[in-house]
């Protein structure tokens, strides 16, 4: 979002749900879950029919139009389904169509299996968390309350003002059992005054972010490590109290499950808070930002998996990009290839990859010796063309 351009943002608010509203939400979710599962079944039937069709036979499609007809016929035949509002049921069909299209496009584009989105699956009653989307004609805000189609009235905790009228709202429940309303509203960019500085950012595991500015380095917060003792105790309680096949969960198991979910939720919020505060400081103090376009997913199968996940590099990077867009800053995403092998001073490239144990980068061409991550952060800035005037900078001759 450029300076002054309109965009959209989500404003999420906690909901206070009465017993009557809770019954209505759970009944509405049961209907939406049934519609989703019917879409999955219909899609699988069409897939089997297409695989077994005779040579030259017509291919059977399962697009949004056919799923809409299926929903119309089901609502006409089933009074139970017709008792619910049509808006969330239609939106669950849209969500299914988007998910299925994404999975098919990933296969068509020959993406690696690890990066493909899987085909939509059945939503099980005791595992799937409720999530219902309402378009503009399916909700309204009146007297500070959220009125949903179907006569469901929810009390909203207005923790901050809503900047404009919402175009849609998603009502969902998290793993702890709290209900939230996420409203989509148009927003305007809030450009900050120019400061005439640029920064390069390199992601890592020892430090979450190493920058060309010593004051903006982000050390590893280790929120997950601090909560590991509690999580271990709760997970052992769940393992001891796990119900057998076909048996219902005991109260002790549900208590331990809720405690585990609360601990995970707290860690996630701590990571989000740390990432947003750091991103705001970087955006406030710099006009131009060069960021390593790092995808930490491959670290999930390495010995650094736990520490890399605790660093929340992906969430921190997303927060930085979002904050830069909000405040009219220019964010350059730099390809990470060979950033640890290039010299930020002369542009020479090492003949072999540096092992992780080697933390000092020494250039064989110009003889400059500097910390490895600091050199990578400077390389980000050079590759983005943001080399400051007071620093000697030689072009790489590479994209």
ZAMARGU-4260 file (C-alpha; in steps of 0.2 Angstrom, whole numbers, plus 5000, padded with zeros to 4 digits):
<rodrens>
0) 5000/5000/5000 | 5008/5016/4994 | 5007/5032/5003 | 4989/5038/5003 | 4982/5023/4994
5) 4968/5014/5001 | 4970/4996/5007 | 4961/4983/5018 | 4966/4978/5036 | 4958/4966/5048
10) 4953/4972/5065 | 4950/4958/5078 | 4940/4960/5093 | 4936/4948/5108 | 4917/4943/5109
15) 4907/4940/5125 | 4895/4926/5120 | 4880/4922/5130 | 4873/4905/5132 | 4859/4908/5119
20) 4872/4915/5107 | 4883/4901/5110 | 4870/4888/5105 | 4866/4898/5090 | 4884/4899/5084
25) 4887/4880/5087 | 4871/4876/5078 | 4877/4887/5063 | 4894/4879/5063 | 4886/4862/5063
30) 4877/4866/5047 | 4892/4875/5039 | 4903/4860/5043 | 4890/4848/5035 | 4891/4859/5019
35) 4910/4858/5019 | 4910/4839/5021 | 4897/4837/5007 | 4908/4848/4996 | 4923/4837/5000
40) 4913/4821/4996 | 4906/4828/4980 | 4924/4833/4975 | 4931/4816/4978 | 4917/4808/4969
45) 4920/4819/4954 | 4939/4815/4955 | 4936/4796/4955 | 4923/4798/4940 | 4936/4807/4930
50) 4950/4794/4933 | 4939/4780/4928 | 4930/4788/4914 | 4932/4780/4897 | 4945/4786/4884
55) 4937/4801/4875 | 4924/4803/4888 | 4918/4821/4895 | 4927/4827/4910 | 4916/4830/4925
60) 4919/4847/4934 | 4916/4851/4952 | 4916/4870/4952 | 4908/4883/4963 | 4893/4884/4952
65) 4889/4865/4954 | 4893/4867/4973 | 4880/4881/4974 | 4867/4871/4965 | 4871/4857/4977
70) 4868/4869/4992 | 4852/4875/4985 | 4845/4858/4983 | 4851/4853/5000 | 4842/4868/5008
75) 4826/4864/4999 | 4826/4846/5004 | 4832/4848/5022 | 4823/4859/5035 | 4837/4858/5047
80) 4849/4865/5035 | 4836/4878/5030 | 4834/4884/5048 | 4852/4892/5047 | 4857/4908/5037
85) 4862/4905/5019 | 4876/4918/5020 | 4889/4908/5030 | 4884/4892/5021 | 4887/4901/5004
90) 4904/4907/5010 | 4910/4890/5016 | 4907/4884/4998 | 4918/4899/4992 | 4931/4894/5005
95) 4931/4876/4999 | 4932/4882/4981 | 4947/4893/4985 | 4956/4879/4994 | 4953/4866/4981
100) 4959/4878/4967 | 4975/4882/4976 | 4979/4863/4978 | 4975/4860/4960 | 4986/4875/4954
105) 5001/4869/4965 | 5000/4852/4956 | 4998/4860/4939 | 5013/4872/4943 | 5024/4856/4948
110) 5028/4863/4965 | 5038/4852/4976 | 5027/4841/4987 | 5033/4849/5003 | 5026/4866/4996
115) 5010/4860/4989 | 4993/4864/4998 | 4984/4848/5001 | 4966/4845/4995 | 4952/4850/5007
120) 4949/4837/5020 | 4934/4832/5030 | 4931/4843/5046 | 4929/4832/5061 | 4916/4837/5074
125) 4929/4836/5089 | 4944/4843/5080 | 4939/4857/5068 | 4938/4874/5076 | 4922/4884/5071
130) 4925/4898/5059 | 4911/4907/5049 | 4912/4921/5037 | 4898/4934/5034 | 4897/4946/5020
135) 4890/4963/5021 | 4872/4957/5019 | 4874/4944/5033 | 4879/4956/5048 | 4877/4973/5055
140) 4883/4983/5070 | 4870/4991/5080 | 4871/4999/5098 | 4889/4992/5100 | 4883/4974/5096
145) 4886/4962/5082 | 4870/4956/5074 | 4873/4940/5063 | 4861/4933/5051 | 4850/4920/5059
150) 4846/4931/5074 | 4863/4929/5083 | 4868/4944/5094 | 4885/4945/5101 | 4893/4958/5113
155) 4910/4965/5106 | 4924/4971/5117 | 4928/4987/5108 | 4947/4987/5112 | 4950/5001/5099
160) 4939/5011/5087 | 4934/5004/5070 | 4941/5016/5057 | 4927/5013/5044 | 4912/5002/5040
165) 4917/4984/5039 | 4914/4974/5022 | 4915/4957/5030 | 4917/4948/5047 | 4924/4931/5051
170) 4918/4924/5068 | 4929/4910/5075 | 4934/4901/5091 | 4952/4898/5095 | 4960/4883/5103
175) 4957/4890/5121 | 4939/4892/5118 | 4938/4911/5116 | 4927/4918/5102 | 4933/4933/5091
180) 4926/4943/5077 | 4938/4948/5063 | 4932/4963/5053 | 4939/4968/5036 | 4939/4987/5034
185) 4947/4999/5021 | 4961/5009/5028 | 4972/5023/5023 | 4991/5023/5023 | 4999/5033/5038
190) 5016/5039/5030 | 5029/5043/5043 | 5041/5058/5040 | 5057/5054/5030 | 5073/5051/5040
195) 5085/5048/5026 | 5092/5032/5032 | 5092/5014/5025 | 5095/4997/5033 | 5099/4979/5028
200) 5092/4964/5037 | 5098/4946/5038 | 5088/4933/5047 | 5097/4920/5058 | 5095/4908/5072
205) 5107/4914/5085 | 5100/4931/5083 | 5083/4932/5075 | 5088/4948/5064 | 5105/4955/5062
210) 5105/4972/5054 | 5117/4985/5048 | 5112/4996/5063 | 5119/4989/5079 | 5104/4997/5089
215) 5091/4988/5078 | 5098/4970/5080 | 5084/4958/5086 | 5091/4945/5099 | 5082/4928/5100
220) 5068/4931/5113 | 5067/4912/5117 | 5049/4913/5123 | 5046/4895/5119 | 5061/4890/5129
225) 5055/4899/5144 | 5038/4890/5144 | 5045/4873/5140 | 5044/4867/5158 | 5025/4871/5159
230) 5022/4864/5142 | 5031/4848/5146 | 5021/4845/5162 | 5004/4848/5153 | 5009/4837/5139
235) 5013/4823/5151 | 4997/4825/5159 | 4988/4824/5142 | 4998/4808/5138 | 4993/4800/5155
240) 4975/4804/5153 | 4973/4801/5135 | 4956/4792/5132 | 4956/4775/5123 | 4948/4772/5106
245) 4930/4775/5107 | 4930/4783/5124 | 4926/4801/5129 | 4939/4812/5136 | 4940/4814/5155
250) 4938/4831/5164 | 4957/4829/5168 | 4962/4827/5150 | 4951/4842/5145 | 4959/4852/5159
255) 4977/4848/5153 | 4972/4851/5135 | 4966/4868/5139 | 4981/4872/5149 | 4992/4867/5135
260) 4982/4878/5123 | 4983/4893/5134 | 5002/4891/5136 | 5004/4890/5117 | 4993/4905/5115
265) 5003/4915/5127 | 5019/4910/5117 | 5012/4915/5101 | 5006/4932/5107 | 5023/4935/5115
270) 5031/4932/5098 | 5019/4943/5089 | 5021/4957/5101 | 5040/4956/5100 | 5040/4955/5081
275) 5028/4970/5079 | 5037/4981/5091 | 5054/4978/5083 | 5046/4981/5066 | 5039/4997/5071
280) 5056/5003/5077 | 5064/4998/5061 | 5051/5007/5050 | 5051/5022/5061 | 5070/5025/5059
285) 5073/5020/5041 | 5065/5025/5024 | 5072/5011/5014 | 5073/4993/5020 | 5082/4978/5012
290) 5076/4962/5019 | 5082/4944/5015 | 5067/4935/5007 | 5070/4920/5018 | 5059/4905/5019
295) 5062/4896/5036 | 5052/4881/5032 | 5067/4870/5026 | 5074/4872/5044 | 5060/4861/5051
300) 5070/4846/5047 | 5086/4851/5054 | 5094/4851/5071 | 5090/4869/5072 | 5071/4866/5070
305) 5066/4870/5088 | 5076/4886/5090 | 5071/4892/5072 | 5053/4889/5076 | 5054/4898/5092
310) 5062/4913/5083 | 5046/4915/5073 | 5056/4922/5058 | 5042/4921/5046 | 5030/4930/5057
315) 5043/4944/5061 | 5046/4946/5042 | 5027/4947/5039 | 5025/4960/5053 | 5040/4970/5045
320) 5032/4970/5028 | 5015/4975/5034 | 5022/4989/5045 | 5032/4996/5030 | 5016/4995/5019
325) 5006/5004/5032 | 5018/5018/5035 | 5023/5021/5017 | 5041/5014/5018 | 5050/5005/5004
330) 5054/4987/5008 | 5065/4977/4996 | 5065/4958/4996 | 5082/4952/4992 | 5085/4934/4986
335) 5095/4925/4999 | 5106/4915/4987 | 5125/4916/4991 | 5122/4931/5003 | 5134/4922/5016
340) 5148/4920/5002 | 5148/4937/4995 | 5159/4951/5001 | 5149/4967/5005 | 5165/4978/5002
345) 5171/4972/4985 | 5158/4960/4979 | 5170/4945/4978 | 5162/4928/4981 | 5170/4914/4991
350) 5174/4898/4981 | 5165/4887/4994 | 5151/4889/5006 | 5156/4894/5024 | 5152/4881/5037
355) 5140/4887/5051 | 5154/4886/5064 | 5164/4899/5055 | 5156/4916/5062 | 5169/4928/5054
360) 5169/4932/5036 | 5186/4935/5028 | 5187/4941/5010 | 5201/4933/5000 | 5201/4948/4988
365) 5201/4963/4999 | 5206/4956/5015 | 5191/4963/5025 | 5186/4953/5040 | 5169/4956/5048
370) 5156/4946/5058 | 5147/4934/5046 | 5129/4940/5049 | 5134/4958/5048 | 5142/4955/5031
375) 5126/4947/5025 | 5116/4961/5031 | 5127/4973/5021 | 5125/4962/5006 | 5106/4964/5007
380) 5108/4983/5007 | 5120/4982/4992 | 5110/4970/4982 | 5095/4981/4984 | 5104/4996/4978
385) 5103/5005/4995 | 5122/5008/4998 | 5124/5024/5008 | 5135/5038/5001 | 5147/5037/5016
390) 5151/5019/5013 | 5163/5013/4999 | 5152/5002/4988 | 5157/4992/4972 | 5144/4984/4961
395) 5143/4965/4961 | 5139/4964/4942 | 5126/4951/4947 | 5107/4953/4949
</rodrens>
